[in-house]
Amino acid sequence: LSHLEPDCILHFGDRLISKPLQTWLSKSSTSTYLMVADHPVCYDTSHKATHRIMTDPHVFCQQLLPLIHPRVSW
């Protein structure tokens, strides 16, 4: 994970239980970190979340899917 630097992090659900993933996220310099959960409690232990969306993750994905266009490689 140490060599990856995402443009955006999309976090579904509650707090993370993987310490290596938590460490990696806390060191990430990504400017956009979205948390999607269906309740008002924010489990952002890294304090990196830039946006919080309170909705059912399944509904969020259903609404996001039509906006994603596959990349075509030639």
SEKOLVO-163257 format. One record per residue: residue number from 1; x, y, z of N, C-alpha, C, O, CB in turn. Coordinates in steps of 0.05 Angstrom, whole numbers, padded with zeros to 5 digits, always signed. Glycine has a CB too. Example, Ala and Ser with C-alpha at 12.3 -4.5 7.8 and 13.67 -1.06 7.14 Angstrom:
<rs>
> k, n.x, n.y, n.z, ca.x, ca.y, ca.z, c.x, c.y, c.z, o.x, o.y, o.z, cb.x, cb.y, cb.z
> 1, +00264, -00114, +00156, +00246, -00090, +00156, +00264, -00066, +00156, +00285, -00066, +00169, +00226, -00089, +00181
> 2, +00257, -00045, +00142, +00273, -00021, +00143, +00258, +00001, +00157, +00268, +00023, +00161, +00282, -00012, +00114
</rs>
This chain:
<rs>
> k, n.x, n.y, n.z, ca.x, ca.y, ca.z, c.x, c.y, c.z, o.x, o.y, o.z, cb.x, cb.y, cb.z
> 1, +00016, -00024, +00000, +00000, +00000, +00000, +00017, +00025, +00000, +00008, +00046, -00009, -00018, +00000, +00024
> 2, +00041, +00024, +00009, +00057, +00048, +00013, +00062, +00063, -00013, +00067, +00087, -00012, +00083, +00041, +00026
> 3, +00062, +00050, -00036, +00068, +00063, -00061, +00043, +00075, -00075, +00046, +00088, -00095, +00082, +00044, -00079
> 4, +00020, +00070, -00064, -00005, +00080, -00076, -00012, +00107, -00065, -00010, +00112, -00041, -00028, +00060, -00071
> 5, -00021, +00125, -00083, -00030, +00151, -00074, -00055, +00158, -00090, -00054, +00166, -00113, -00008, +00174, -00079
> 6, -00079, +00154, -00077, -00104, +00157, -00092, -00111, +00186, -00096, -00102, +00204, -00082, -00126, +00144, -00076
> 7, -00127, +00191, -00117, -00138, +00217, -00122, -00161, +00223, -00103, -00165, +00246, -00095, -00148, +00220, -00152
> 8, -00175, +00202, -00096, -00199, +00205, -00079, -00203, +00179, -00063, -00196, +00157, -00073, -00225, +00211, -00096
> 9, -00213, +00181, -00039, -00219, +00158, -00023, -00249, +00158, -00018, -00260, +00178, -00010, -00203, +00158, +00005
> 10, -00261, +00135, -00023, -00290, +00131, -00019, -00293, +00110, +00002, -00288, +00086, -00003, -00305, +00124, -00046
> 11, -00302, +00117, +00026, -00303, +00100, +00049, -00333, +00094, +00055, -00348, +00112, +00060, -00290, +00113, +00074
> 12, -00340, +00069, +00054, -00367, +00060, +00060, -00369, +00048, +00088, -00352, +00031, +00095, -00377, +00040, +00039
> 13, -00388, +00057, +00103, -00393, +00044, +00129, -00379, +00058, +00152, -00372, +00081, +00151, -00386, +00016, +00128
> 14, -00374, +00042, +00173, -00363, +00051, +00198, -00333, +00051, +00199, -00319, +00050, +00178, -00374, +00035, +00220
> 15, -00323, +00052, +00223, -00294, +00053, +00227, -00280, +00029, +00215, -00291, +00008, +00212, -00288, +00055, +00257
> 16, -00255, +00034, +00208, -00238, +00013, +00197, -00227, -00004, +00219, -00221, +00006, +00241, -00215, +00025, +00180
> 17, -00223, -00030, +00214, -00212, -00047, +00234, -00183, -00056, +00227, -00170, -00068, +00244, -00229, -00072, +00238
> 18, -00174, -00049, +00204, -00147, -00057, +00195, -00128, -00035, +00203, -00129, -00012, +00193, -00147, -00061, +00165
> 19, -00109, -00041, +00221, -00090, -00021, +00229, -00071, -00012, +00207, -00066, +00012, +00204, -00073, -00031, +00253
> 20, -00062, -00031, +00190, -00045, -00022, +00167, -00060, -00003, +00148, -00049, +00016, +00138, -00035, -00046, +00151
> 21, -00086, -00008, +00144, -00102, +00010, +00126, -00106, +00036, +00140, -00104, +00057, +00127, -00129, -00003, +00120
> 22, -00111, +00037, +00166, -00114, +00062, +00181, -00089, +00078, +00179, -00090, +00103, +00175, -00122, +00056, +00210
> 23, -00066, +00066, +00183, -00040, +00079, +00181, -00036, +00091, +00154, -00028, +00114, +00151, -00017, +00060, +00189
> 24, -00041, +00075, +00133, -00038, +00084, +00106, -00056, +00108, +00100, -00047, +00128, +00088, -00044, +00062, +00086
> 25, -00081, +00107, +00109, -00100, +00129, +00104, -00091, +00154, +00119, -00094, +00176, +00108, -00128, +00121, +00112
> 26, -00081, +00151, +00143, -00073, +00175, +00158, -00049, +00189, +00145, -00045, +00213, +00149, -00066, +00167, +00187
> 27, -00032, +00174, +00130, -00009, +00186, +00117, -00015, +00195, +00088, +00001, +00209, +00076, +00013, +00165, +00115
> 28, -00039, +00188, +00078, -00047, +00196, +00051, -00051, +00226, +00049, -00060, +00239, +00068, -00073, +00181, +00043
> 29, -00043, +00237, +00027, -00047, +00266, +00023, -00069, +00272, +00003, -00070, +00294, -00009, -00020, +00278, +00013
> 30, -00087, +00254, -00001, -00110, +00258, -00019, -00126, +00282, -00009, -00130, +00286, +00015, -00127, +00233, -00021
> 31, -00137, +00297, -00028, -00152, +00321, -00020, -00182, +00315, -00018, -00197, +00331, -00007, -00148, +00342, -00041
> 32, -00191, +00292, -00027, -00220, +00285, -00025, -00223, +00258, -00012, -00214, +00237, -00022, -00232, +00285, -00053
> 33, -00236, +00258, +00011, -00242, +00233, +00026, -00271, +00234, +00033, -00280, +00249, +00051, -00224, +00231, +00052
> 34, -00287, +00217, +00020, -00316, +00216, +00024, -00323, +00192, +00042, -00314, +00170, +00037, -00331, +00215, -00002
> 35, -00339, +00197, +00062, -00349, +00176, +00079, -00379, +00173, +00074, -00394, +00193, +00075, -00343, +00181, +00109
> 36, -00388, +00149, +00068, -00417, +00144, +00062, -00427, +00124, +00083, -00417, +00101, +00085, -00421, +00133, +00033
> 37, -00447, +00132, +00099, -00459, +00114, +00118, -00488, +00122, +00122, -00496, +00144, +00116, -00443, +00115, +00146
> 38, -00503, +00103, +00133, -00532, +00108, +00136, -00540, +00117, +00164, -00563, +00112, +00173, -00547, +00083, +00129
> 39, -00521, +00130, +00178, -00527, +00140, +00205, -00510, +00165, +00210, -00491, +00170, +00195, -00520, +00118, +00227
> 40, -00517, +00181, +00230, -00503, +00206, +00234, -00476, +00205, +00248, -00462, +00225, +00250, -00521, +00224, +00249
> 41, -00469, +00182, +00259, -00444, +00179, +00274, -00421, +00178, +00255, -00421, +00163, +00236, -00444, +00154, +00292
> 42, -00401, +00195, +00260, -00377, +00196, +00242, -00354, +00182, +00255, -00343, +00192, +00275, -00370, +00226, +00236
> 43, -00346, +00159, +00245, -00323, +00144, +00255, -00298, +00151, +00239, -00287, +00133, +00225, -00329, +00114, +00254
> 44, -00290, +00175, +00240, -00266, +00184, +00225, -00243, +00187, +00244, -00236, +00209, +00252, -00272, +00211, +00210
> 45, -00230, +00165, +00251, -00208, +00166, +00270, -00184, +00179, +00259, -00167, +00189, +00275, -00201, +00137, +00279
> 46, -00181, +00180, +00233, -00157, +00193, +00221, -00162, +00224, +00217, -00143, +00238, +00212, -00150, +00180, +00194
> 47, -00187, +00233, +00220, -00194, +00261, +00216, -00187, +00271, +00188, -00178, +00293, +00185, -00181, +00278, +00237
> 48, -00190, +00253, +00169, -00183, +00259, +00141, -00208, +00264, +00124, -00205, +00274, +00101, -00167, +00237, +00129
> 49, -00232, +00257, +00133, -00256, +00259, +00117, -00261, +00288, +00110, -00261, +00306, +00127, -00280, +00248, +00132
> 50, -00265, +00293, +00084, -00271, +00320, +00074, -00301, +00323, +00069, -00312, +00345, +00069, -00255, +00326, +00049
> 51, -00315, +00300, +00065, -00344, +00301, +00059, -00356, +00277, +00074, -00345, +00255, +00075, -00349, +00300, +00029
> 52, -00380, +00281, +00084, -00395, +00260, +00097, -00423, +00259, +00084, -00437, +00279, +00083, -00397, +00264, +00128
> 53, -00431, +00236, +00074, -00456, +00233, +00061, -00473, +00212, +00077, -00465, +00189, +00079, -00453, +00223, +00031
> 54, -00495, +00221, +00088, -00511, +00204, +00104, -00534, +00192, +00087, -00554, +00205, +00082, -00523, +00218, +00129
> 55, -00529, +00168, +00077, -00549, +00154, +00061, -00541, +00124, +00061, -00520, +00117, +00070, -00550, +00165, +00031
> 56, -00559, +00108, +00052, -00554, +00080, +00050, -00532, +00076, +00028, -00536, +00085, +00006, -00580, +00063, +00043
> 57, -00510, +00062, +00034, -00489, +00058, +00014, -00499, +00045, -00012, -00489, +00051, -00033, -00467, +00041, +00026
> 58, -00518, +00027, -00010, -00529, +00014, -00033, -00543, +00035, -00051, -00540, +00034, -00076, -00549, -00008, -00025
> 59, -00559, +00052, -00040, -00573, +00073, -00055, -00552, +00092, -00067, -00555, +00100, -00090, -00592, +00089, -00036
> 60, -00532, +00099, -00052, -00510, +00117, -00062, -00498, +00104, -00087, -00494, +00118, -00107, -00489, +00121, -00041
> 61, -00491, +00079, -00086, -00479, +00066, -00109, -00498, +00064, -00133, -00489, +00068, -00156, -00470, +00037, -00101
> 62, -00523, +00059, -00128, -00542, +00058, -00150, -00545, +00084, -00164, -00547, +00085, -00188, -00570, +00049, -00139
> 63, -00543, +00106, -00149, -00545, +00133, -00161, -00519, +00142, -00174, -00520, +00157, -00193, -00554, +00153, -00140
> 64, -00497, +00132, -00164, -00471, +00139, -00175, -00465, +00123, -00201, -00452, +00134, -00219, -00449, +00134, -00154
> 65, -00474, +00099, -00202, -00467, +00081, -00225, -00472, +00093, -00252, -00455, +00091, -00270, -00482, +00056, -00222
> 66, -00495, +00106, -00257, -00500, +00118, -00284, -00481, +00140, -00291, -00478, +00147, -00315, -00529, +00128, -00285
> 67, -00468, +00152, -00271, -00449, +00174, -00276, -00421, +00165, -00283, -00404, +00181, -00291, -00449, +00192, -00253
> 68, -00416, +00139, -00279, -00389, +00128, -00284, -00387, +00117, -00312, -00403, +00100, -00320, -00382, +00106, -00263
> 69, -00368, +00127, -00327, -00365, +00118, -00354, -00339, +00102, -00356, -00318, +00112, -00348, -00365, +00142, -00374
> 70, -00340, +00078, -00367, -00315, +00063, -00369, -00294, +00076, -00388, -00302, +00088, -00408, -00321, +00034, -00379
> 71, -00270, +00073, -00381, -00248, +00083, -00399, -00244, +00063, -00421, -00245, +00039, -00417, -00222, +00088, -00383
> 72, -00240, +00073, -00444, -00235, +00056, -00468, -00205, +00058, -00474, -00194, +00079, -00478, -00252, +00065, -00492
> 73, -00193, +00034, -00475, -00164, +00033, -00482, -00162, +00025, -00511, -00174, +00005, -00520, -00149, +00013, -00464
> 74, -00147, +00039, -00527, -00143, +00033, -00555, -00116, +00022, -00560, -00109, +00016, -00583, -00148, +00057, -00573
</rs>
